[in-house]
Amino acid sequence: MLVSPVLVAFTTLCSLTTFTLVAADIPAYHESADYDRGLKGSWPHQYYRSAPEVGPVINYRQHDERCDDGQYTLIAPRGGGVTTAGPMILDQKGALVWTKPYGQTYNVNIYNFKGRDYLTFWTGNDGVVGHGDGVYYMLDSSYNVAYTIKAANGLPADLHEFQITPNGTAIFTIYDIIAADLSSVGGSADGWIWDGTFQEVDIETGELVFQWRASEHFNFTEAYRGREGNGDRREQAWDYFHINSIDKDDRGNYLISSRYFHVLAYIDGRTGAVIWKLGGKDNMFTDLSDGAATNISWQHHARFHKDGHAITVFDNGSRGQGAPMNPSRGLFIDIDHESLTAKVRHQYWNPLPISSQSQGSVQILDSGNVLVGYGFSAAWTEFTMDGEVLCDIHFGPTLGFSDGSIISYRVFKHAWVGDPNTNPAIALEGYEIYVSWNGATEVKTWVLQGSDIDDGDDDEEEEEEGDNFHFISAVAKDGFETTIPIPTDTTYTYLRALALNSTGHTIGTTVAMEWDSSGVQVLMGVVDDKAKEKARRRSMKAWVFFAVGFGSASLLAFCSWLIGFCVRRARAKKRARASAAAGGTAWQAADFDLNDLVVEDDDDDDMEHVGADFALLRKKDWVDGDDGEEADELGRQLQEDEEEGDESRVLLQKETV
């Protein structure tokens, strides 16, 4: 449906002047000390009138317009303070765009696969000694599951990493228990470890492309985290390596991060051999920054840049209580593969500062800014490339940064177009309409319409439904849920809302809600029982229409055949009576099954049975009268066929009347 340019201009003007927009969302806080002290709740969040989704309420400690690039922030809140865990998309004002309660969710991101963007994340059991066993999802722009990806060889798919490579495969981490000789670290020769493994698989077929195990290439003595009583029994296997990120370069080699080895390692994509190590006990690089490039510890999320000549990584600097709690930082490091030198290009420090004991991410944005997510601490910060703080955002109080009450494994920011195949949601209360559409990114304007005719009335044709509704008002969309005031002079019985995009096209329509113009109105749900009953009646109407139409067509066809049959019988009887009166031979109707009649053709050995209704004739005796000319013509044709030797026609001698 295309709304006229006049209406678009009018709705835009209305949204700016006549009608006042009232956002149903709780807006973001700005520099709220009460928020950070926990006085707004252990997890500040909000509910909506029109939809069951739960959205976060964030606190801007610092904001700069240079962060407002129109892209969307991806988080996955979880932890003891989070009531509804799952992936979330937020707009640049911090308002919810989409969420779904998938449960414990990690690593929400957007990747392009075969020319289409997909929302990707992991869900599953994350309580397996610091790692997980679950499934990777790829959702299309309508939020339908397009692909589910599991590990090959029956291994568990871990939560720490999922990435789609440039050649269209998926790489991810795996933790599995294997036997190992731990005598070199004071353990049993018959010990057990959680091995640090990764796989590369074909997304569409699940076929294994490459698999690598840390135990085949690293010594246990390089670990910074000791056994701590683990490793002697399978039930208490030692997580010695803790792989938490993988990247693949254009050469086909891999960059991996080991949290417990404090090392980034470059892995040969053919043999699995270690090409070099940056950081850790066996560091192979000369640090040109006085140790700042190689003194990483407990780090996460290493990524190649500049064609493999630079690396970004989130350096946690801490693993929590019991270890030094240094401030966390984002790092941008230049490396030389030939001379094995490393130099810090940029460091990104939070203004608090923040010491995040686990998780975290660093992303170079399309704008050139740098986004740092703080993992175990509910915060993200956007910097300029050279390290200036632009926007500093908390999605949980500072008070809980070290207790795990609100966590997001990583934070990313991307462009995204969401086109859900659901309908917009609507609720009605008094003189206000509340509208929302979970996941829709293209809605710019909401238009309120009214009608005195219920679109579900039995007396109304479905095609006329759109004509029954008339423009009332329009407001600009702002936030997840928008409030549309109902003008006090409105007298319509039914109200609904249209979602318009930037070009004025209608891209979604809510159900129509019955409205009490007295203003005494209780809150109404998205689709109430009456609306469901209307949909059921419309479905029944469609079925009845089909049944009646099909039956009528069948009856008409039968009647047409019956009339024709009767006419032919009447004509045959008339000819028979005329022939009898003249003492000649006549046409006679003969209804019989020709399956008993043998027909000869040119092949004497090939005899066919033919089933049909025939009128019998004697070819040399013709009848005068109304049908005489027609009979003469048919007789002459049969005579010519016989003279030409065509015996494939059936000629039957009829009795003389």
C-alpha positions in Angstrom: 0.0 0.0 0.0 1.4 3.4 -1.0 0.3 6.4 1.0 0.0 9.6 -1.1 2.8 12.2 -1.0 0.3 14.6 0.4 -0.4 12.3 3.3 3.3 11.7 3.9 3.9 15.4 4.1 0.9 15.9 6.3 2.0 13.1 8.7 5.5 14.6 8.9 4.1 18.0 9.7 1.8 16.5 12.3 4.6 14.7 14.0 6.5 18.0 14.3 3.7 20.3 15.2 0.1 19.5 15.9 0.5 16.1 17.6 2.9 15.6 20.5 4.9 12.4 20.6 4.9 10.6 23.9 7.4 7.8 24.0 6.2 4.8 26.0 9.8 3.7 26.6 11.7 4.8 29.7 14.4 6.9 28.1 18.1 6.4 28.8 19.6 8.0 31.8 22.5 10.5 31.5 25.2 10.7 34.1 23.0 9.1 36.7 24.8 8.5 40.0 21.7 6.7 41.4 21.8 4.3 38.4 25.4 3.3 39.1 24.8 3.0 42.9 22.0 0.5 42.1 19.1 2.7 43.2 17.4 2.1 39.8 17.6 -1.6 40.3 20.2 -4.3 40.1 19.3 -4.6 36.4 17.4 -1.5 35.2 14.9 -2.7 32.7 11.4 -2.0 31.5 8.2 -3.7 30.3 5.9 -2.6 27.5 2.1 -2.3 27.2 1.8 -3.6 23.7 4.3 -6.5 23.8 5.8 -9.1 26.2 9.4 -8.2 25.5 11.7 -6.9 28.2 14.1 -4.1 27.4 17.1 -2.7 29.1 17.5 0.9 30.4 21.0 2.2 30.0 23.0 5.0 31.5 25.1 7.3 29.4 28.0 8.4 31.5 29.3 10.3 28.5 27.8 10.9 25.0 29.2 12.4 21.9 27.3 12.9 18.6 30.2 11.2 16.8 28.8 7.9 18.1 25.5 8.4 16.3 26.2 6.6 13.1 22.7 4.9 12.7 24.0 1.5 13.5 22.8 -1.0 16.1 24.4 -2.3 19.2 24.3 -6.0 19.9 24.4 -7.3 23.5 23.3 -10.5 25.3 22.6 -9.7 29.0 22.8 -12.6 31.4 23.7 -13.1 35.0 22.1 -13.3 38.4 20.3 -9.9 38.1 18.9 -10.5 34.6 15.3 -11.7 34.6 15.1 -12.6 30.9 18.3 -13.6 29.2 18.7 -13.5 25.4 20.2 -11.6 22.5 19.3 -8.0 22.1 19.6 -5.3 19.4 19.5 -1.7 20.6 19.3 1.5 18.5 21.7 4.4 18.9 19.6 5.9 21.7 19.8 2.7 23.6 16.2 1.7 23.0 15.3 -1.9 22.3 14.9 -2.9 18.7 14.6 -6.7 19.0 15.0 -9.5 21.5 13.9 -13.0 22.1 14.3 -15.1 25.3 16.6 -17.7 24.0 18.1 -18.2 27.5 21.9 -18.0 28.1 23.2 -16.4 25.0 26.8 -15.5 23.9 28.6 -13.8 21.1 25.7 -12.0 19.3 27.1 -10.7 16.0 26.2 -10.1 12.4 27.9 -11.8 9.4 27.4 -11.8 5.7 27.0 -15.2 4.2 26.4 -15.6 0.4 25.4 -12.0 0.0 22.9 -11.9 2.9 23.3 -10.6 6.5 22.6 -13.0 9.4 22.3 -12.5 13.1 24.4 -15.1 14.8 24.8 -16.3 18.4 25.3 -19.3 20.6 22.8 -20.7 23.1 23.0 -23.8 25.3 24.4 -25.0 28.6 27.0 -22.6 29.8 27.6 -24.2 33.1 30.2 -26.7 32.0 33.2 -25.5 34.1 33.6 -22.2 32.4 32.6 -23.3 28.9 29.6 -24.7 27.1 27.7 -27.2 25.1 25.2 -25.8 22.7 24.2 -24.7 19.2 25.1 -21.8 17.0 22.2 -20.0 15.3 22.1 -17.9 12.1 18.9 -15.9 11.8 17.8 -14.1 8.6 16.5 -10.6 8.4 13.0 -11.8 9.4 14.5 -13.5 12.5 13.8 -17.0 11.2 16.4 -19.6 11.9 18.2 -20.1 8.6 21.0 -22.4 9.8 21.8 -24.2 13.0 25.5 -25.3 13.4 26.9 -28.0 15.6 30.4 -29.4 16.0 31.5 -32.3 13.8 32.6 -35.7 15.1 30.0 -35.6 17.9 32.0 -33.0 19.9 30.3 -30.2 21.9 30.0 -26.8 20.3 31.5 -24.3 22.8 30.2 -20.7 23.5 33.5 -18.7 23.3 33.8 -18.2 19.5 31.8 -18.3 16.3 33.0 -16.6 13.2 32.1 -16.9 9.5 35.3 -16.9 7.5 35.9 -15.0 4.2 35.5 -18.3 2.3 32.1 -19.0 3.8 32.9 -21.6 6.4 32.3 -21.4 10.2 35.1 -21.6 12.9 34.3 -22.2 16.5 35.8 -23.4 19.8 35.3 -26.8 21.4 36.1 -28.2 24.8 36.3 -32.0 25.2 37.8 -34.2 27.8 40.8 -36.4 26.9 43.4 -38.4 28.8 46.8 -36.8 29.3 50.1 -37.3 31.1 50.2 -34.5 33.7 53.4 -35.6 35.4 55.3 -32.6 34.1 53.1 -30.3 36.2 52.9 -32.6 39.3 49.9 -34.5 38.3 49.1 -38.1 37.4 50.5 -39.8 34.4 47.0 -41.0 33.8 45.4 -37.6 34.2 42.6 -35.8 32.4 42.3 -32.4 30.6 39.8 -30.2 28.9 41.5 -29.8 25.6 41.5 -26.5 23.8 40.1 -27.4 20.3 38.7 -25.6 17.3 36.9 -26.7 14.2 36.2 -25.2 10.8 33.1 -26.7 9.1 31.0 -26.2 6.1 27.9 -24.2 7.1 25.4 -25.9 4.8 26.6 -29.5 5.1 28.3 -29.6 8.5 31.3 -31.3 6.9 34.6 -30.9 8.8 37.2 -28.8 7.0 39.9 -28.5 9.7 40.4 -29.5 13.3 43.1 -28.4 15.7 44.0 -29.5 19.3 46.2 -27.5 21.7 47.4 -30.6 23.5 49.2 -31.7 20.3 51.2 -28.4 20.1 51.6 -26.8 23.5 53.4 -27.9 26.7 51.4 -27.9 30.0 54.3 -26.1 31.7 53.4 -22.9 29.7 50.1 -22.5 31.6 49.8 -19.6 34.0 46.9 -21.2 35.8 47.9 -24.3 37.7 46.0 -27.5 38.2 44.4 -26.3 41.4 43.6 -29.8 42.4 42.2 -30.8 39.0 43.2 -33.4 36.5 43.5 -36.6 38.5 40.0 -37.8 37.6 37.8 -37.4 34.5 35.1 -35.8 36.6 37.6 -33.1 37.5 39.5 -32.5 34.3 42.0 -29.7 34.1 41.1 -26.7 31.9 44.8 -25.9 31.2 44.6 -23.9 27.9 41.2 -22.2 27.7 40.9 -21.2 24.0 38.5 -18.2 23.6 38.9 -16.8 20.2 39.9 -17.8 16.6 40.4 -15.7 13.5 41.4 -16.8 10.0 43.5 -14.8 7.5 43.7 -14.7 3.8 46.7 -17.1 3.9 44.5 -19.8 5.4 46.2 -19.6 8.8 44.6 -19.1 12.2 45.1 -16.6 15.1 44.0 -18.1 18.4 43.9 -16.7 22.0 44.6 -18.8 25.0 43.4 -17.2 28.2 45.4 -19.4 30.6 48.6 -19.2 28.6 48.5 -15.4 28.1 49.3 -16.0 24.5 48.2 -15.3 21.0 49.4 -18.0 18.6 49.6 -18.1 14.8 48.6 -21.6 13.5 49.5 -23.1 10.2 46.2 -23.9 8.4 47.6 -27.0 6.7 49.7 -28.7 9.3 48.4 -27.2 12.6 52.0 -26.3 13.6 52.6 -23.2 15.7 54.2 -20.5 13.5 54.7 -17.9 16.3 53.6 -16.9 19.8 52.9 -13.4 21.0 53.0 -13.1 24.8 53.1 -15.9 27.4 56.1 -17.8 28.8 57.4 -18.7 25.3 56.9 -15.2 23.6 58.7 -15.0 20.3 58.3 -11.3 19.6 60.6 -8.3 20.4 58.4 -5.7 22.1 59.1 -2.2 20.7 56.7 -0.7 23.3 58.6 -1.5 26.5 56.5 -4.6 27.2 53.1 -3.0 26.6 52.5 -5.1 23.4 53.3 -8.5 24.8 52.4 -8.3 28.5 48.8 -9.3 27.9 47.1 -11.5 30.5 43.7 -13.4 30.7 42.9 -11.8 27.3 40.0 -12.3 24.9 38.9 -11.6 21.3 42.0 -11.4 19.2 41.5 -10.2 15.5 43.7 -9.6 12.6 43.6 -6.2 10.8 45.6 -4.4 8.1 46.0 -7.6 6.0 47.4 -9.5 9.0 49.9 -6.8 9.9 48.0 -5.6 13.0 46.0 -7.2 15.8 43.3 -6.0 18.2 42.7 -7.8 21.5 40.9 -7.2 24.7 43.5 -7.4 27.5 41.5 -8.2 30.7 44.6 -7.8 32.9 42.8 -9.8 35.6 41.1 -13.0 36.3 39.3 -11.8 39.4 40.0 -12.3 43.1 43.1 -14.3 43.9 45.0 -12.7 41.0 46.2 -9.1 40.3 43.2 -7.0 39.3 44.8 -4.6 36.8 42.7 -2.3 34.7 41.4 -3.8 31.4 42.3 -2.2 28.1 41.7 -2.5 24.4 44.9 -3.0 22.4 45.8 -2.2 18.8 49.2 -3.8 18.0 51.3 -3.6 14.8 53.2 -6.8 14.1 55.9 -7.8 11.6 55.7 -11.5 10.6 59.3 -11.5 9.3 61.2 -9.7 12.0 58.8 -10.8 14.8 58.4 -7.3 16.3 55.4 -5.9 18.0 54.5 -2.3 18.8 51.4 -0.8 20.4 49.7 1.6 18.0 46.8 2.5 20.3 45.5 1.6 23.8 41.9 2.1 24.9 41.3 2.7 28.6 37.9 3.2 30.3 37.6 6.5 32.2 36.5 4.7 35.4 38.7 2.6 34.9 37.2 -1.0 34.7 38.9 -4.2 35.7 37.0 -7.0 33.9 37.9 -10.4 35.2 36.6 -12.3 32.1 35.2 -11.9 28.7 35.3 -8.7 26.6 35.8 -7.5 23.0 37.4 -4.9 20.7 35.8 -3.9 17.3 37.0 -1.4 14.7 33.7 0.1 13.5 32.8 1.2 9.9 33.1 4.8 11.1 36.7 4.3 12.1 35.8 4.5 15.8 36.7 1.6 18.2 34.1 -0.2 20.3 35.3 -1.9 23.5 32.9 -4.2 25.4 33.8 -5.1 29.0 32.4 -8.6 29.3 32.0 -9.4 33.0 31.3 -5.7 33.6 28.0 -4.3 32.2 29.6 -1.5 30.0 30.8 -0.6 26.6 32.8 2.4 25.4 33.2 3.9 22.0 36.6 5.6 21.3 38.1 7.5 18.4 40.8 5.5 16.7 43.5 7.3 18.7 41.8 6.5 22.0 39.6 9.6 22.9 36.5 8.5 24.8 33.3 9.5 22.9 30.5 7.5 24.5 30.6 5.5 27.7 27.6 3.4 28.4 26.5 1.2 31.4 23.7 -1.3 31.1 24.0 -2.2 34.8 25.1 -0.4 37.9 28.8 0.0 38.6 28.1 -1.6 42.0 27.7 -5.0 40.3 30.7 -4.9 37.9 32.7 -7.5 39.9 29.9 -9.8 41.0 28.6 -11.2 37.7 25.0 -9.9 38.2 24.9 -8.5 34.6 27.2 -9.7 31.9 27.4 -9.6 28.1 30.2 -11.8 26.7 30.9 -9.4 23.8 29.4 -6.1 22.5 29.3 -5.3 18.8 27.9 -2.6 16.6 26.7 -3.1 13.0 24.3 -2.0 10.3 21.2 -4.2 10.2 17.8 -4.3 8.4 15.1 -6.2 10.3 12.0 -7.2 8.4 9.9 -9.4 10.8 7.2 -11.6 9.3 4.9 -10.8 12.3 2.4 -8.0 12.6 3.0 -4.9 14.7 1.6 -5.1 18.3 -1.0 -2.7 19.7 -2.6 -2.0 23.0 -5.3 0.5 24.0 -5.9 2.3 27.2 -8.2 5.2 27.6 -7.2 7.9 25.1 -3.8 6.4 24.2 -2.7 3.8 21.7 0.6 1.9 22.3 2.3 0.4 19.3 5.5 -1.6 18.8 7.0 -4.0 16.3 9.7 -6.3 17.7 12.6 -6.4 15.3 11.4 -3.9 12.7 14.1 -1.4 11.8 12.4 0.4 8.9 9.4 2.0 10.7 9.6 5.8 10.6 6.0 6.8 11.2 2.9 5.4 12.9 -0.5 6.4 11.5 -3.6 6.0 13.6 -6.8 5.1 11.7 -10.4 4.7 12.8 -13.6 3.0 11.5 -17.2 2.5 12.5 -17.2 -0.9 10.8 -15.7 -4.0 12.4 -13.5 -5.7 9.9 -14.7 -9.0 11.2 -18.4 -8.3 10.6 -20.1 -11.0 8.6 -21.9 -8.5 6.4 -18.7 -6.8 5.2 -16.6 -8.0 2.3 -12.9 -8.4 3.1 -11.9 -6.4 0.1 -13.6 -3.3 1.5 -11.7 -3.4 4.8 -9.1 -0.8 3.8 -11.7 1.6 2.6 -13.5 1.5 6.0 -10.6 3.1 7.9 -9.9 6.8 7.9 -6.8 8.9 8.9 -6.9 10.3 12.4 -3.3 11.3 13.3 0.3 10.4 12.8 3.5 10.5 14.9 7.1 9.7 14.4 8.4 6.4 15.8 10.8 6.9 18.7 11.9 4.0 20.8 10.6 0.4 21.0 7.1 1.4 21.9 5.4 4.6 20.8 2.4 6.2 22.4 -0.2 7.7 20.0 -2.7 10.1 21.7 -6.3 9.7 20.6 -7.9 13.1 19.9 -10.7 13.8 22.3 -13.2 14.4 19.4 -12.6 10.9 18.0 -15.9 9.0 17.7 -14.8 5.9 15.7 -15.6 2.5 17.2 -12.5 0.7 15.9 -8.9 1.9 15.9 -5.7 0.5 14.3 -2.2 1.7 13.4 -0.2 1.5 10.2 3.6 1.3 10.2 5.1 3.5 7.5 8.7 3.5 6.2 10.8 6.4 5.0 9.1 6.5 1.6 5.5 6.5 3.0 4.8 2.8 2.2 2.8 0.8 4.6 4.9 -2.1 5.8 2.7 -3.3 8.6 -0.8 -3.1 10.1 -2.0 -3.9 13.6 -5.2 -5.6 14.3 -8.2 -3.3 14.8 -9.2 -2.7 18.4 -12.7 -1.8 19.6 -12.6 1.5 21.5 -14.9 3.0 24.1 -15.1 6.6 23.1 -16.1 7.5 26.7 -12.4 7.1 27.5 -13.1 4.4 30.1 -11.0 1.7 28.7 -9.0 -1.2 30.2 -5.6 -2.3 28.9 -6.0 -4.6 25.8 -3.6 -7.2 24.7 -1.8 -7.6 21.3 -4.5 -10.0 19.9 -7.4 -10.6 22.2 -9.9 -13.5 22.0 -12.3 -11.4 19.8 -9.6 -10.7 17.3 -8.8 -14.4 17.2 -12.4 -15.2 16.7 -12.6 -12.8 13.8 -9.6 -14.5 12.2 -11.3 -17.8 12.6 -14.5 -16.5 11.0 -12.5 -15.1 8.1 -10.8 -18.5 7.6 -14.2 -20.2 7.7 -15.6 -17.8 5.2 -12.7 -18.6 2.8 -13.4 -22.3 3.1 -17.1 -21.9 2.6 -16.6 -19.7 -0.4 -14.3 -22.3 -2.0 -16.8 -25.2 -1.2 -19.8 -23.3 -2.6 -17.8 -22.2 -5.7 -16.6 -25.6 -6.4 -20.0 -27.2 -5.9 -21.7 -24.7 -8.1 -19.2 -25.1 -10.9 -19.6 -28.9 -10.7 -23.4 -28.6 -10.7 -23.4 -26.3 -13.8 -21.1 -28.7 -15.7 -23.4 -31.6 -14.9 -26.5 -29.7 -15.9 -24.9 -28.7 -19.2 -24.0 -32.2 -20.0 -27.5 -33.5 -19.1 -29.2 -30.9 -21.3 -27.0 -31.8 -24.2 -27.6 -35.5 -23.7 -31.4 -35.0 -23.7 -31.3 -32.9 -26.8 -29.3 -35.5 -28.7 -31.6 -38.3 -27.6 -34.7 -36.3 -28.7 -33.2 -35.6 -32.2 -32.3 -39.3 -32.6 -35.8 -40.4 -31.8 -37.2 -37.8 -34.2 -35.0 -39.1 -37.0 -36.0 -42.7 -36.2 -39.7 -41.9 -36.5 -39.2 -40.0 -39.8 -37.2 -43.0 -41.3 -39.9 -45.5 -40.2 -42.5 -43.4 -41.8 -40.5 -43.4 -45.1 -39.6 -47.1 -45.0 -35.9 -46.5 -45.1 -32.8 -46.9 -42.9 -32.1 -44.4 -40.2 -29.7 -43.2 -37.6 -30.3 -44.9 -34.3 -28.9 -43.9 -30.9 -27.1 -46.9 -29.4 -25.6 -46.5 -25.9 -23.3 -49.4 -25.3 -19.8 -50.2 -24.1 -17.3 -50.4 -27.0 -14.9 -52.3 -24.7 -16.6 -55.3 -26.3 -16.1 -54.0 -29.8 -12.9 -55.0 -31.7 -11.4 -52.3 -34.0 -9.2 -53.2 -36.9 -6.3 -51.1 -38.1 -3.5 -51.6 -40.6 -1.7 -54.2 -38.4 -3.7 -57.4 -38.5 -2.0 -58.6 -35.3 -2.8 -55.4 -33.4 -6.3 -55.3 -32.1 -7.5 -52.6 -29.7 -10.4 -52.2 -27.4 -12.1 -48.8 -27.5 -14.6 -47.5 -25.0 -17.0 -44.9 -26.2 -20.6 -44.1 -27.0 -21.5 -44.4 -30.8 -24.5 -43.7 -32.9 -25.0 -46.6 -35.4 -25.6 -46.0 -39.1 -26.0 -47.8 -42.4 -23.9 -45.8 -44.7 -25.8 -46.1 -48.0 -29.3 -45.3 -46.7 -29.9 -41.6 -45.9 -32.7 -39.8 -44.4 -34.5 -36.9 -45.8 -35.6 -34.2 -43.5 -34.2 -31.5 -41.2 -31.0 -33.5 -40.5 -30.6 -35.0 -44.0 -27.8 -32.7 -45.2 -25.7 -33.4 -42.1 -26.2 -37.2 -42.5 -25.4 -37.0 -46.3 -22.1 -35.2 -45.6 -21.1 -37.8 -43.0 -22.0 -40.6 -45.3 -19.9 -39.2 -48.1 -16.9 -38.9 -45.8 -17.2 -42.5 -44.8 -17.6 -43.6 -48.4 -14.3 -41.8 -49.4 -12.4 -43.3 -46.5 -13.5 -46.8 -47.5 -12.4 -46.2 -51.2 -9.0 -45.0 -50.0 -8.5 -48.1 -48.0 -8.7 -46.4 -44.6 -10.1 -49.2 -42.5 -9.3 -47.6 -39.2 -12.7 -46.1 -38.9 -15.4 -48.2 -37.4 -18.3 -48.9 -39.8 -21.2 -50.7 -38.4 -24.2 -52.2 -40.3 -27.4 -51.1 -38.7 -30.6 -52.9 -38.8 -33.2 -51.7 -41.3 -36.2 -50.1 -39.6 
